[in-house]
Amino acid sequence: MAQGHDQGDGTMKSPDLVVVSTFRSAADAQIAKGILDEAGIESMIRADTGGGMYPALSQAELLVRTEDIQKANEELDRGRSGTMR
């Protein structure tokens, strides 16, 4: 099996992930993650808050599988424009 692919345990592997969007806060990224969750697109948030000491300075990246990037962008664009299903 190729390294970095889903090995049947349902976890997302880093080499398969790409950044779909970057947000000013983890809270904003969580809202976008909710949009993707509703569309059935698995995603995760990556944020560095300096061990929790500097949460206001961090940015958060929303990651999806490479094969989901186009659909994720479409869903996030739909969410930004207010045309939710």
C-alpha positions as CSV (number, residue, x, y, z in Angstrom):
1,M,0.0,0.0,0.0
2,A,1.3,3.5,-0.8
3,Q,2.6,5.6,2.0
4,G,0.2,8.3,3.2
5,H,-3.1,6.7,2.0
6,D,-6.0,5.7,4.1
7,Q,-5.1,2.3,5.5
8,G,-8.7,1.3,6.3
9,D,-8.7,2.9,9.8
10,G,-10.5,6.1,8.7
11,T,-7.7,8.4,9.6
12,M,-6.5,11.2,7.3
13,K,-2.8,10.9,6.4
14,S,-0.6,14.0,6.0
15,P,0.7,13.3,2.5
16,D,-2.9,13.1,1.2
17,L,-3.8,16.5,2.6
18,V,-3.8,19.9,1.0
19,V,-4.7,23.3,2.4
20,V,-8.1,24.4,1.0
21,S,-8.1,27.7,2.9
22,T,-6.3,29.7,5.6
23,F,-8.2,31.6,8.3
24,R,-7.4,34.3,10.9
25,S,-8.6,32.1,13.7
26,A,-9.3,28.5,14.6
27,A,-12.9,29.6,15.2
28,D,-13.3,30.8,11.6
29,A,-11.7,27.6,10.4
30,Q,-14.2,25.6,12.5
31,I,-17.1,27.3,10.8
32,A,-15.7,26.4,7.4
33,K,-15.1,22.8,8.6
34,G,-18.8,22.6,9.6
35,I,-19.7,23.6,6.0
36,L,-17.5,20.8,4.7
37,D,-18.8,18.3,7.3
38,E,-22.4,19.1,6.1
39,A,-21.3,18.3,2.5
40,G,-19.8,15.0,3.6
41,I,-16.2,16.2,3.0
42,E,-13.7,15.0,5.7
43,S,-11.4,17.8,6.8
44,M,-9.1,18.8,9.6
45,I,-7.8,22.1,11.1
46,R,-4.1,22.7,11.6
47,A,-3.2,25.7,13.8
48,D,-0.1,26.6,15.8
49,T,-0.9,28.6,18.9
50,G,2.5,28.4,20.4
51,G,1.5,25.7,22.8
52,G,-1.7,27.7,23.7
53,M,0.3,30.8,24.8
54,Y,-0.4,32.9,21.7
55,P,-3.9,32.0,20.4
56,A,-4.5,35.5,19.0
57,L,-1.5,35.4,16.8
58,S,-2.2,32.1,15.1
59,Q,-3.7,31.3,11.8
60,A,-5.5,28.1,11.1
61,E,-5.4,26.1,7.9
62,L,-8.3,23.9,6.8
63,L,-7.0,20.7,5.2
64,V,-8.8,18.2,2.9
65,R,-7.8,15.2,0.9
66,T,-6.3,16.0,-2.4
67,E,-9.1,14.3,-4.3
68,D,-11.7,16.5,-2.4
69,I,-10.1,19.9,-3.1
70,Q,-12.4,20.9,-6.0
71,K,-15.6,20.0,-4.2
72,A,-14.3,21.6,-1.0
73,N,-13.6,24.9,-2.8
74,E,-17.1,24.8,-4.3
75,E,-18.8,24.2,-1.0
76,L,-16.8,26.9,0.7
77,D,-17.6,29.4,-2.1
78,R,-21.3,28.4,-1.8
79,G,-21.1,29.0,2.0
80,R,-19.4,32.4,1.5
81,S,-22.0,33.5,-1.0
82,G,-24.9,32.5,1.3
83,T,-26.4,29.9,-1.0
84,M,-26.4,26.9,1.4
85,R,-28.4,23.9,0.5
